[in-house]
Amino acid sequence: MSDISRTAGNTRMSEAVIYNGIAYLSGVLSSDLSDDIQVQTKNVLGKLDEILARAGTDKTRLLTAQIWLKNIDRDFAGMNEVWINWADPHGLPARATGEVLMASPDYLIEIVLTAAV
């Protein structure tokens, strides 16, 4: 049986759970709550790089991505511009993007990733 390991989190969740060679990351929100989707997306992707590293992997090993936007009509193009510049063109994950009601009106984006370790 494979061991389960967890990286730091808080009282509700782990930031990542690693099992059987797969890292399952929690949703990540921006700590910069400006009204700019590109700033928030860059902030989230920077945090994800750090979490992936703590889990022993990186963006070249992504398997799936779920991207949740507050306003898909307004923010899809701006988010994609930042995503394309960040993502490894030879390691693109299967991806879904949708519009959701965010936990706070200041959040414009949340991203959930899974990656091979």
C-alpha positions as CSV (number, residue, x, y, z in Angstrom):
1,M,0.0,0.0,0.0
2,S,1.3,3.5,-0.9
3,D,1.9,6.0,1.8
4,I,-0.1,9.3,1.9
5,S,1.8,12.4,2.6
6,R,0.5,16.0,3.1
7,T,2.1,19.4,2.8
8,A,1.3,22.3,5.1
9,G,-2.2,23.6,5.2
10,N,-4.5,25.0,7.8
11,T,-7.2,23.7,10.1
12,R,-9.5,22.8,7.2
13,M,-7.2,21.3,4.6
14,S,-3.7,20.4,3.3
15,E,-2.3,22.5,0.6
16,A,-1.4,19.2,-1.2
17,V,-1.9,15.5,-0.7
18,I,0.6,13.1,-2.4
19,Y,-0.5,9.6,-3.0
20,N,0.7,6.9,-5.4
21,G,2.9,9.3,-7.3
22,I,0.2,12.0,-7.8
23,A,0.1,15.4,-6.0
24,Y,-3.5,16.7,-5.5
25,L,-3.4,20.4,-4.8
26,S,-6.1,22.4,-3.0
27,G,-7.6,25.4,-4.7
28,V,-5.4,28.4,-4.7
29,L,-6.6,32.0,-4.5
30,S,-4.7,35.2,-5.0
31,S,-3.4,37.2,-2.0
32,D,-3.3,40.3,-4.3
33,L,-7.0,41.2,-4.5
34,S,-6.6,44.0,-7.1
35,D,-9.4,44.1,-9.7
36,D,-7.0,42.9,-12.4
37,I,-7.5,39.2,-13.5
38,Q,-3.9,39.2,-14.9
39,V,-2.4,40.2,-11.5
40,Q,-4.5,37.7,-9.6
41,T,-3.7,34.9,-12.1
42,K,0.1,35.6,-11.9
43,N,-0.1,35.6,-8.1
44,V,-2.0,32.3,-8.0
45,L,0.4,30.6,-10.5
46,G,3.4,31.8,-8.5
47,K,1.8,30.2,-5.4
48,L,1.2,27.0,-7.3
49,D,4.8,26.9,-8.4
50,E,5.8,27.0,-4.7
51,I,3.3,24.3,-3.7
52,L,4.3,22.0,-6.6
53,A,7.9,22.4,-5.5
54,R,7.1,21.5,-1.9
55,A,5.2,18.4,-3.2
56,G,8.3,17.4,-5.2
57,T,7.1,18.2,-8.7
58,D,6.6,21.2,-11.1
59,K,4.4,22.5,-13.8
60,T,6.1,20.3,-16.5
61,R,4.3,17.3,-14.8
62,L,0.8,18.7,-14.6
63,L,-2.1,16.2,-15.2
64,T,-5.2,18.3,-14.7
65,A,-6.2,21.9,-14.0
66,Q,-9.5,23.3,-12.9
67,I,-9.8,27.1,-13.3
68,W,-12.7,28.9,-11.7
69,L,-13.4,32.5,-12.7
70,K,-15.7,35.0,-11.1
71,N,-16.7,36.4,-14.5
72,I,-15.8,34.2,-17.4
73,D,-17.0,36.6,-20.1
74,R,-14.8,39.4,-18.7
75,D,-11.8,37.5,-17.5
76,F,-11.3,34.4,-19.7
77,A,-9.0,36.1,-22.3
78,G,-6.9,37.9,-19.7
79,M,-6.4,34.8,-17.6
80,N,-5.5,32.7,-20.7
81,E,-2.8,35.2,-21.7
82,V,-1.1,34.8,-18.3
83,W,-1.7,31.0,-18.3
84,I,-0.2,30.5,-21.8
85,N,3.0,32.4,-20.7
86,W,3.2,30.3,-17.5
87,A,2.3,26.8,-18.7
88,D,4.9,24.4,-20.2
89,P,3.9,24.0,-23.9
90,H,5.1,20.4,-23.8
91,G,3.4,19.5,-20.5
92,L,-0.1,21.0,-20.8
93,P,-2.7,19.4,-18.5
94,A,-6.2,18.4,-19.3
95,R,-8.1,21.6,-18.3
96,A,-11.6,22.8,-17.4
97,T,-12.5,26.4,-16.9
98,G,-15.8,27.6,-15.5
99,E,-17.6,30.5,-13.8
100,V,-18.4,30.1,-10.1
101,L,-19.7,32.1,-7.2
102,M,-16.4,32.8,-5.3
103,A,-16.1,32.8,-1.5
104,S,-15.5,36.6,-1.5
105,P,-16.4,39.1,-4.2
106,D,-12.7,40.2,-4.3
107,Y,-11.5,36.9,-5.6
108,L,-11.4,36.7,-9.4
109,I,-9.8,33.3,-9.9
110,E,-9.1,30.0,-8.1
111,I,-7.0,27.2,-9.6
112,V,-6.8,23.5,-8.6
113,L,-4.1,21.3,-10.0
114,T,-3.0,17.6,-10.0
115,A,0.5,16.6,-11.0
116,A,2.7,13.6,-11.3
117,V,5.5,13.5,-8.7
